[in-house]
Amino acid sequence: MTRPLNSIERSIQGRNEWLREEERRSVESRGELGRMEFWLRITRSQILKDVKAGRSDAIPGFTQVCRLFGLAIGKRAGGDDRLWNHLMQYAEQVLQQHDPRH
């Protein structure tokens, strides 16, 4: 028998359920573009919360991730998809290991 969840665990579970549901609704209404817009909004909100909490390195970190993504897209458009494939493989591995929604 499993123990009941404490308030922190219930809060985390509720947030994860909310994220899943909102992502699903975004996909239903706008497809993959809706999914992307949803995650951009969530990420922007998280960055602003981090900055308010004194963790201003979130902005340059996000900037670096965006630059990397842009570089991978550009190389793929130029016919070299190795960086894109590596980035997607790494992203999938990290999300499988650390994404609480799964």
N, CA, C and O of each residue as an XYZ file, in Angstrom:
408
protein
N       0.844     -1.174      0.000
C       0.000      0.000      0.000
C       0.893      1.242      0.000
O       1.888      1.308      0.722
N       0.526      2.205     -0.807
C       1.316      3.428     -0.876
C       0.766      4.456      0.105
O      -0.429      4.489      0.397
N       1.652      5.277      0.596
C       1.235      6.313      1.539
C       0.539      7.443      0.791
O       0.773      7.629     -0.403
N      -0.299      8.186      1.465
C      -0.947      9.333      0.822
C       0.098     10.421      0.510
O       1.131     10.514      1.173
N      -0.192     11.224     -0.495
C       0.713     12.307     -0.860
C       0.641     13.425      0.169
O      -0.423     13.713      0.717
N       1.791     14.053      0.425
C       1.762     15.223      1.300
C       1.393     16.442      0.460
O       1.215     16.328     -0.752
N       1.279     17.595      1.088
C       0.779     18.778      0.376
C       1.721     19.210     -0.749
O       1.261     19.650     -1.802
N       3.012     19.091     -0.540
C       3.968     19.468     -1.594
C       3.838     18.530     -2.784
O       3.828     18.974     -3.932
N       3.739     17.230     -2.510
C       3.591     16.256     -3.586
C       2.275     16.455     -4.345
O       2.232     16.331     -5.569
N       1.194     16.768     -3.602
C      -0.089     17.039     -4.255
C       0.006     18.279     -5.136
O      -0.556     18.312     -6.231
N       0.707     19.286     -4.665
C       0.888     20.514     -5.444
C       1.656     20.231     -6.729
O       1.269     20.704     -7.797
N       2.737     19.466     -6.635
C       3.531     19.106     -7.805
C       2.688     18.293     -8.776
O       2.716     18.528     -9.984
N       1.937     17.331     -8.237
C       1.086     16.500     -9.085
C       0.030     17.357     -9.789
O      -0.235     17.169    -10.976
N      -0.567     18.293     -9.056
C      -1.564     19.176     -9.652
C      -0.968     20.033    -10.760
O      -1.582     20.211    -11.812
N       0.229     20.564    -10.523
C       0.884     21.379    -11.562
C       1.197     20.534    -12.789
O       0.985     20.982    -13.916
N       1.694     19.325    -12.588
C       2.012     18.459    -13.728
C       0.756     18.107    -14.519
O       0.790     18.054    -15.749
N      -0.348     17.867    -13.822
C      -1.612     17.584    -14.513
C      -2.071     18.808    -15.289
O      -2.549     18.692    -16.418
N      -1.923     19.990    -14.676
C      -2.294     21.230    -15.352
C      -1.453     21.420    -16.614
O      -1.983     21.772    -17.668
N      -0.140     21.186    -16.505
C       0.740     21.328    -17.671
C       0.314     20.385    -18.798
O       0.226     20.798    -19.954
N       0.052     19.129    -18.463
C      -0.381     18.156    -19.476
C      -1.673     18.600    -20.153
O      -1.799     18.541    -21.377
N      -2.626     19.043    -19.343
C      -3.928     19.444    -19.885
C      -3.809     20.699    -20.751
O      -4.387     20.758    -21.836
N      -3.075     21.685    -20.288
C      -2.910     22.914    -21.073
C      -2.150     22.648    -22.370
O      -2.476     23.218    -23.411
N      -1.146     21.791    -22.307
C      -0.413     21.435    -23.522
C      -1.353     20.732    -24.498
O      -1.347     21.029    -25.692
N      -2.148     19.812    -23.997
C      -3.109     19.088    -24.845
C      -4.077     20.055    -25.512
O      -4.349     19.947    -26.708
N      -4.595     21.001    -24.735
C      -5.539     21.983    -25.286
C      -4.865     22.870    -26.333
O      -5.472     23.219    -27.346
N      -3.611     23.229    -26.080
C      -2.878     24.051    -27.048
C      -2.688     23.307    -28.364
O      -2.814     23.890    -29.441
N      -2.385     22.025    -28.270
C      -2.199     21.210    -29.471
C      -3.515     21.048    -30.205
O      -3.552     21.116    -31.433
N      -4.592     20.836    -29.469
C      -5.902     20.693    -30.106
C      -6.294     21.943    -30.873
O      -6.882     21.854    -31.950
N      -5.972     23.101    -30.327
C      -6.416     24.335    -30.968
C      -5.481     24.815    -32.071
O      -5.947     25.367    -33.068
N      -4.157     24.615    -31.916
C      -3.218     25.180    -32.884
C      -2.175     24.194    -33.377
O      -1.259     24.586    -34.100
N      -2.287     22.932    -33.008
C      -1.317     21.932    -33.463
C       0.037     22.127    -32.792
O       0.120     22.612    -31.663
N       1.086     21.746    -33.496
C       2.435     21.851    -32.937
C       2.830     23.298    -32.680
O       3.614     23.571    -31.771
N       2.299     24.229    -33.469
C       2.563     25.645    -33.218
C       1.999     26.050    -31.858
O       2.626     26.815    -31.126
N       0.835     25.544    -31.527
C       0.238     25.807    -30.218
C       1.082     25.235    -29.093
O       1.238     25.870    -28.050
N       1.630     24.040    -29.292
C       2.497     23.419    -28.290
C       3.733     24.289    -28.072
O       4.130     24.534    -26.933
N       4.341     24.755    -29.164
C       5.532     25.596    -29.058
C       5.201     26.896    -28.315
O       5.946     27.305    -27.425
N       4.097     27.540    -28.673
C       3.713     28.798    -28.028
C       3.433     28.588    -26.543
O       3.777     29.440    -25.723
N       2.822     27.478    -26.195
C       2.549     27.166    -24.798
C       3.848     27.081    -24.012
O       3.974     27.692    -22.951
N       4.824     26.319    -24.531
C       6.083     26.150    -23.810
C       6.906     27.430    -23.775
O       7.646     27.657    -22.818
N       6.792     28.263    -24.790
C       7.467     29.563    -24.737
C       6.878     30.440    -23.623
O       7.613     31.113    -22.900
N       5.549     30.425    -23.495
C       4.905     31.204    -22.417
C       5.327     30.689    -21.045
O       5.651     31.480    -20.159
N       5.324     29.382    -20.867
C       5.714     28.784    -19.584
C       7.171     29.128    -19.271
O       7.500     29.504    -18.146
N       8.034     28.997    -20.271
C       9.461     29.280    -20.063
C       9.685     30.741    -19.728
O      10.476     31.054    -18.838
N       9.008     31.638    -20.421
C       9.148     33.072    -20.134
C       8.731     33.369    -18.705
O       9.397     34.135    -18.008
N       7.645     32.776    -18.269
C       7.178     32.963    -16.896
C       8.208     32.453    -15.891
O       8.484     33.115    -14.890
N       8.776     31.277    -16.156
C       9.785     30.712    -15.255
C      11.033     31.586    -15.202
O      11.614     31.781    -14.134
N      11.445     32.112    -16.352
C      12.622     32.983    -16.390
C      12.375     34.234    -15.553
O      13.238     34.636    -14.774
N      11.213     34.848    -15.705
C      10.907     36.050    -14.933
C      10.887     35.766    -13.436
O      11.350     36.588    -12.646
N      10.358     34.616    -13.041
C      10.362     34.240    -11.625
C      11.789     34.042    -11.117
O      12.114     34.444    -10.000
N      12.634     33.426    -11.930
C      14.035     33.231    -11.546
C      14.753     34.567    -11.382
O      15.505     34.758    -10.426
N      14.524     35.477    -12.299
C      15.169     36.788    -12.223
C      14.723     37.517    -10.957
O      15.548     38.111    -10.263
N      13.435     37.476    -10.654
C      12.925     38.122     -9.435
C      13.525     37.489     -8.181
O      13.674     38.151     -7.154
N      13.867     36.205     -8.271
C      14.451     35.497     -7.130
C      15.973     35.667     -7.071
O      16.636     35.041     -6.244
N      16.521     36.507     -7.942
C      17.952     36.774     -7.905
C      18.803     35.844     -8.745
O      20.031     35.884     -8.665
N      18.168     35.012     -9.547
C      18.918     34.086    -10.406
C      18.905     34.621    -11.842
O      18.268     34.056    -12.731
N      19.625     35.720    -12.036
C      19.588     36.408    -13.328
C      20.324     35.653    -14.429
O      20.259     36.055    -15.590
N      21.020     34.573    -14.096
C      21.695     33.795    -15.127
C      20.709     33.032    -16.016
O      21.114     32.434    -17.013
N      19.421     33.048    -15.665
C      18.417     32.385    -16.495
C      18.310     33.049    -17.866
O      18.070     32.372    -18.865
N      18.487     34.362    -17.919
C      18.372     35.065    -19.197
C      19.511     34.690    -20.138
O      19.243     34.285    -21.269
N      20.788     34.810    -19.713
C      21.839     34.379    -20.646
C      21.772     32.880    -20.957
O      22.157     32.464    -22.050
N      21.291     32.071    -20.021
C      21.144     30.640    -20.291
C      20.135     30.388    -21.392
O      20.384     29.590    -22.296
N      18.997     31.065    -21.323
C      17.972     30.917    -22.362
C      18.497     31.449    -23.695
O      18.229     30.875    -24.750
N      19.242     32.543    -23.637
C      19.827     33.113    -24.848
C      20.758     32.106    -25.520
O      20.729     31.945    -26.740
N      21.576     31.436    -24.725
C      22.489     30.436    -25.278
C      21.724     29.279    -25.931
O      22.086     28.810    -27.010
N      20.670     28.833    -25.263
C      19.866     27.737    -25.816
C      19.239     28.170    -27.143
O      19.208     27.392    -28.097
N      18.741     29.406    -27.206
C      18.147     29.914    -28.446
C      19.192     30.022    -29.552
O      18.919     29.681    -30.702
N      20.381     30.494    -29.207
C      21.452     30.597    -30.202
C      21.834     29.213    -30.728
O      22.037     29.035    -31.929
N      21.930     28.234    -29.825
C      22.238     26.864    -30.233
C      21.163     26.321    -31.165
O      21.470     25.710    -32.188
N      19.913     26.545    -30.811
C      18.810     26.066    -31.635
C      18.854     26.714    -33.014
O      18.675     26.041    -34.029
N      19.097     28.036    -33.045
C      19.193     28.738    -34.325
C      20.343     28.219    -35.179
O      20.201     28.062    -36.392
N      21.477     27.955    -34.544
C      22.624     27.400    -35.262
C      22.287     26.032    -35.850
O      22.621     25.745    -37.000
N      21.628     25.192    -35.059
C      21.262     23.848    -35.538
C      20.290     23.932    -36.710
O      20.412     23.175    -37.672
N      19.329     24.846    -36.635
C      18.379     25.020    -37.744
C      19.110     25.505    -38.992
O      18.862     25.025    -40.098
N      20.015     26.463    -38.797
C      20.761     26.997    -39.934
C      21.631     25.953    -40.604
O      21.672     25.870    -41.832
N      22.322     25.159    -39.811
C      23.171     24.105    -40.386
C      22.313     23.069    -41.113
O      22.686     22.577    -42.178
N      21.169     22.747    -40.528
C      20.287     21.783    -41.191
C      19.792     22.334    -42.527
O      19.728     21.609    -43.519
N      19.446     23.615    -42.546
C      18.997     24.232    -43.796
C      20.112     24.237    -44.836
O      19.853     24.191    -46.038
N      21.361     24.294    -44.357
C      22.499     24.263    -45.264
C      22.906     22.865    -45.699
O      23.884     22.706    -46.430
N      22.178     21.864    -45.266
C      22.439     20.497    -45.697
C      23.201     19.639    -44.699
O      23.423     18.454    -44.949
N      23.607     20.221    -43.570
C      24.338     19.456    -42.555
C      23.423     19.279    -41.350
O      23.265     20.197    -40.545
N      22.827     18.112    -41.227
C      21.858     17.900    -40.141
C      22.444     17.203    -38.921
O      21.697     16.779    -38.039
N      23.778     17.075    -38.854
C      24.397     16.390    -37.718
C      24.125     17.099    -36.397
O      23.734     16.458    -35.422
N      24.329     18.422    -36.353
C      24.092     19.171    -35.117
C      22.632     19.081    -34.707
O      22.329     18.905    -33.527
N      21.729     19.200    -35.664
C      20.296     19.089    -35.377
C      19.974     17.719    -34.780
O      19.267     17.625    -33.776
N      20.490     16.674    -35.393
C      20.222     15.323    -34.907
C      20.786     15.113    -33.497
O      20.132     14.504    -32.650
N      21.994     15.614    -33.250
C      22.582     15.503    -31.918
C      21.750     16.266    -30.886
O      21.502     15.768    -29.788
N      21.326     17.464    -31.243
C      20.525     18.286    -30.331
C      19.191     17.607    -30.003
O      18.773     17.578    -28.845
N      18.532     17.067    -31.017
C      17.250     16.403    -30.791
C      17.431     15.133    -29.967
O      16.603     14.829    -29.108
N      18.501     14.390    -30.222
C      18.774     13.172    -29.457
C      19.034     13.520    -27.996
O      18.503     12.871    -27.096
N      19.848     14.540    -27.763
C      20.155     14.959    -26.394
C      18.899     15.458    -25.683
O      18.657     15.110    -24.528
N      18.111     16.263    -26.366
C      16.875     16.785    -25.767
C      15.946     15.642    -25.369
O      15.367     15.665    -24.283
N      15.803     14.657    -26.225
C      14.936     13.508    -25.930
C      15.432     12.751    -24.704
O      14.638     12.365    -23.846
N      16.750     12.536    -24.618
C      17.317     11.826    -23.468
C      17.069     12.593    -22.169
O      16.644     12.006    -21.174
N      17.327     13.879    -22.175
C      17.150     14.691    -20.971
C      15.690     14.713    -20.554
O      15.384     14.565    -19.371
N      14.789     14.895    -21.502
C      13.369     14.941    -21.160
C      12.860     13.604    -20.644
O      12.020     13.567    -19.745
N      13.351     12.519    -21.194
C      12.944     11.206    -20.684
C      13.391     10.994    -19.253
O      12.682     10.363    -18.469
N      14.555     11.511    -18.904
C      15.095     11.311    -17.567
C      14.544     12.291    -16.537
O      14.390     11.931    -15.370
N      14.243     13.526    -16.949
C      13.953     14.558    -15.972
C      12.592     15.220    -16.081
O      12.210     15.962    -15.175
N      11.853     14.987    -17.136
C      10.569     15.653    -17.304
C       9.525     15.004    -16.404
O       9.185     13.838    -16.603
N       9.012     15.736    -15.421
C       8.062     15.139    -14.472
C       6.726     14.798    -15.101
O       5.928     14.088    -14.489
N       6.459     15.281    -16.303
C       5.170     14.993    -16.941
C       5.112     13.590    -17.495
O       4.039     13.131    -17.884
N       6.238     12.892    -17.543
C       6.260     11.529    -18.109
C       6.373     10.493    -17.018
O       6.405      9.296    -17.304
